[in-house]
Amino acid sequence: MKNTMEKDKRRNESIQHYNDYHKAWSISFKYSSYIMKQINSDDLYNICFTNYYQYMQELKTNKLNMNNKNYVQIWDTMLNTVKKGEKINMAIRMLHQTNIQRKN
């Protein structure tokens, strides 16, 4: 007799992982959209960091995994570019484009 309970457990874990992954990308898209709306602002540096911390807080609130996940790494990359002060608009656009592609 096959162990259907174990199989169901693995299936449920897989579904939960899938849902969490897409929820995290959806949240990331929401915050990158906020930044895109203000991309021509003079205070873009602070806007980026504020939205990053709000994004991280929402991930934490929803108990989503934040360790070594690509939906967090793209934000880290964008922030590193913003800190350097080079091609900020392009980094933000790249973040947003990635979110558009991944949220679906």
C-alpha positions in Angstrom: 0.0 0.0 0.0 1.4 3.4 -1.0 1.8 6.1 1.6 -0.7 8.6 0.3 -0.4 10.8 3.4 3.3 11.5 2.8 2.5 12.1 -0.9 -0.2 14.6 0.0 2.1 16.3 2.5 4.8 16.8 -0.2 2.2 18.0 -2.6 0.8 20.6 -0.1 4.3 21.8 0.7 5.0 22.2 -3.0 1.8 24.2 -3.5 2.6 26.4 -0.6 6.2 27.0 -1.9 4.7 27.9 -5.3 2.2 30.3 -3.8 4.8 31.9 -1.5 7.1 32.4 -4.5 4.4 34.2 -6.6 3.2 36.2 -3.6 6.8 37.5 -3.0 7.1 38.5 -6.6 3.7 40.2 -6.5 4.8 42.2 -3.5 8.0 43.1 -5.2 6.1 44.4 -8.2 3.9 46.5 -6.0 6.9 48.3 -4.5 8.8 48.7 -7.7 5.7 50.2 -9.2 5.7 52.9 -6.5 9.3 53.7 -7.4 8.6 53.8 -11.1 5.8 56.4 -10.5 8.4 58.6 -8.9 11.4 57.9 -11.1 11.8 61.6 -12.1 11.8 62.7 -8.4 14.7 64.7 -7.0 14.7 62.4 -3.9 15.0 59.1 -5.7 17.7 57.9 -3.4 15.5 58.0 -0.3 12.5 56.7 -2.2 14.4 53.6 -3.2 15.6 52.8 0.3 12.2 53.6 1.9 10.4 51.2 -0.5 13.1 48.6 0.0 12.6 48.6 3.7 8.8 48.5 3.3 9.1 45.6 0.9 11.3 43.7 3.3 9.0 44.3 6.2 6.0 43.1 4.1 7.9 39.9 3.3 8.6 39.4 6.9 5.0 40.1 7.9 3.8 37.5 5.4 6.5 35.0 6.7 8.1 34.6 3.3 11.6 33.3 2.9 14.1 36.1 2.4 17.4 34.1 2.4 19.2 33.8 -1.0 16.0 34.4 -2.9 16.2 36.1 -6.3 13.2 38.4 -5.5 15.4 39.9 -2.7 18.7 39.8 -4.6 17.3 42.0 -7.4 16.5 44.6 -4.8 19.9 44.4 -3.3 21.5 44.9 -6.7 19.3 47.9 -7.4 20.3 49.4 -4.0 24.0 48.8 -4.6 23.6 50.7 -7.9 21.7 53.5 -6.2 24.5 53.8 -3.6 27.1 54.2 -6.3 25.0 56.9 -7.9 25.5 55.6 -11.4 22.6 54.8 -13.8 20.0 54.8 -11.1 17.1 55.1 -13.5 18.3 52.2 -15.5 18.6 50.0 -12.3 15.1 50.9 -11.3 13.7 50.1 -14.7 15.6 46.8 -14.7 14.1 46.0 -11.3 10.6 46.8 -12.4 11.0 44.9 -15.7 12.1 41.8 -13.8 9.1 42.1 -11.5 6.8 42.4 -14.5 8.2 39.2 -16.0 8.2 37.2 -12.8 4.9 38.2 -11.1 2.8 36.1 -13.5 
